[in-house]
Amino acid sequence: MAGMVLAWVGVDAGGAIVMTALLLLVGLLIAMGAAQGLMLRRFNRAWTDAGFASSNQVTMAASEARSLIAAPGAVSGRPVRVKNA
């Protein structure tokens, strides 16, 4: 703010202060965006590793899902009836 006032008054140092402040602001915004992206990727990786979400987000037909589950050694447990969407 002081740089803008100095530049408006006509002090030559005002322009340098404004440019420095703008560069710092742009750098800060870039760093904040990068940090947010890293945090989101870490969260998504932890979420997927915990088994809450599929790393392969593909919708498949019920018959295809049944055939994958029925494959030898795929899963164990009792059969479950699947409703068609």
Contact map, one row per residue, 1 for C-alpha under 8 A:
1111100000000000010000000000000000000000000000000000000000000000000000000000000000000
1111110000000100000000000000000000000000000000000000000000000000000000000000000000000
1111111000001111110000000000000000000000000000000000000000000000000000000000000000000
1111111100000110110000000000000000000000000000000000000000000000000000000000000000000
1111111110000100000000000000000000000000000000000000000000000000000000000000000000000
0111111111111110000000000000000000000000000000000000000000000000000000000000000000000
0011111111111110010000000000000000000000000000000000000000000000000000000000000000000
0001111111100100000000000000000000000000000000000000000000000000000000000000000000000
0000111111100000000000000000000000000000000000000000000000000000000000000000000000000
0000011111110100000000000000000000000000000000000000000000000000000000000000000000000
0000011111111110000000000000000000000000000000000000000000000000000000000000000000000
0000011001111111000000000000000000000000000000000000000000000000000000000000000000000
0010011000111111100000000000000000000000000000000000000000000000000000000000000000000
0111111101111111110000000000000000000000000000000000000000000000000000000000000000000
0011011000111111111000000000000000000000000000000000000000000000000000000000000000000
0010000000011111111100000000000000000000000000000000000000000000000000000000000000000
0011000000001111111110000000000000000000000000000000000000000000000000000000000000000
1011001000000111111111000000000000000000000000000000000000000000000000000000000000000
0000000000000011111111100000000000000000000000000000000000000000000000000000000000000
0000000000000001111111110000000000000000000000000000000000000000000000000000000000000
0000000000000000111111111000000000000000000000000000000000000000000000000000000000000
0000000000000000011111111100000000000000000000000000000000000000000000000000000000000
0000000000000000001111111110000000000000000000000000000000000000000000000000000000000
0000000000000000000111111111000000000000000000000000000000000000000000000000000000000
0000000000000000000011111111100000000000000000000000000000000000000000000000000000000
0000000000000000000001111111110000000000000000000000000000000000000000000000000000000
0000000000000000000000111111111000000000000000000000000000000000000000000000000000000
0000000000000000000000011111111100000000000000000000000000000000000000000000000000000
0000000000000000000000001111111110000000000000000000000000000000000000000000000000000
0000000000000000000000000111111111000000000000000000000000000000000000000000000000000
0000000000000000000000000011111111100000000000000000000000000000000000000000000000000
0000000000000000000000000001111111110000000000000000000000000000000000000000000000000
0000000000000000000000000000111111111000000000000000000000000000000000000000000000000
0000000000000000000000000000011111111100000000000000000000000000000000000000000000000
0000000000000000000000000000001111111110000000000000000000000000000000000000000000000
0000000000000000000000000000000111111111000000000000000000000000000000000000000000000
0000000000000000000000000000000011111111100000000000000000000000000000000000000000000
0000000000000000000000000000000001111111110000000000000000000000000000000000000000000
0000000000000000000000000000000000111111111000000000000000000000000000000000000000000
0000000000000000000000000000000000011111111100000000000000000000000000000000000000000
0000000000000000000000000000000000001111111110000000000000000000000000000000000000000
0000000000000000000000000000000000000111111111000000000000000000000000000000000000000
0000000000000000000000000000000000000011111111100000000000000000000000000000000000000
0000000000000000000000000000000000000001111111110000000000000000000000000000000000000
0000000000000000000000000000000000000000111111111000000000000000000000000000000000000
0000000000000000000000000000000000000000011111111100000000000000000000000000000000000
0000000000000000000000000000000000000000001111111111100000000000000000000000000000000
0000000000000000000000000000000000000000000111111111111000000000000000000000000000000
0000000000000000000000000000000000000000000011111111000000000000000000000000000000000
0000000000000000000000000000000000000000000001111111000000000000000000000000000000000
0000000000000000000000000000000000000000000000111111110000000000000000000000000000000
0000000000000000000000000000000000000000000000111111110000000000000000000000000000000
0000000000000000000000000000000000000000000000110011111000000000000000000000000000000
0000000000000000000000000000000000000000000000010011111110000000000000000000000000000
0000000000000000000000000000000000000000000000010000111110000000000000000000000000000
0000000000000000000000000000000000000000000000000000011111000000000000000000000000000
0000000000000000000000000000000000000000000000000000011111100000000000000000000000000
0000000000000000000000000000000000000000000000000000000111110000000000000000000000000
0000000000000000000000000000000000000000000000000000000011111000000000000000000000000
0000000000000000000000000000000000000000000000000000000001111101100000000000000000000
0000000000000000000000000000000000000000000000000000000000111111100000000000000000000
0000000000000000000000000000000000000000000000000000000000011111110000000000000001110
0000000000000000000000000000000000000000000000000000000000001111111000000000000000000
0000000000000000000000000000000000000000000000000000000000011111111100000000000000000
0000000000000000000000000000000000000000000000000000000000011111111110000000000000000
0000000000000000000000000000000000000000000000000000000000000111111111000000000000000
0000000000000000000000000000000000000000000000000000000000000011111111100000000000000
0000000000000000000000000000000000000000000000000000000000000001111111100100000000000
0000000000000000000000000000000000000000000000000000000000000000111111100110000000000
0000000000000000000000000000000000000000000000000000000000000000011111110110000000000
0000000000000000000000000000000000000000000000000000000000000000001111111100000000000
0000000000000000000000000000000000000000000000000000000000000000000001111110000000000
0000000000000000000000000000000000000000000000000000000000000000000000111111000000000
0000000000000000000000000000000000000000000000000000000000000000000111111111000000000
0000000000000000000000000000000000000000000000000000000000000000000011011111100000000
0000000000000000000000000000000000000000000000000000000000000000000000001111110000000
0000000000000000000000000000000000000000000000000000000000000000000000000011111000000
0000000000000000000000000000000000000000000000000000000000000000000000000001111100000
0000000000000000000000000000000000000000000000000000000000000000000000000000111110000
0000000000000000000000000000000000000000000000000000000000000000000000000000011111000
0000000000000000000000000000000000000000000000000000000000000000000000000000001111100
0000000000000000000000000000000000000000000000000000000000000100000000000000000111110
0000000000000000000000000000000000000000000000000000000000000100000000000000000011111
0000000000000000000000000000000000000000000000000000000000000100000000000000000001111
0000000000000000000000000000000000000000000000000000000000000000000000000000000000111
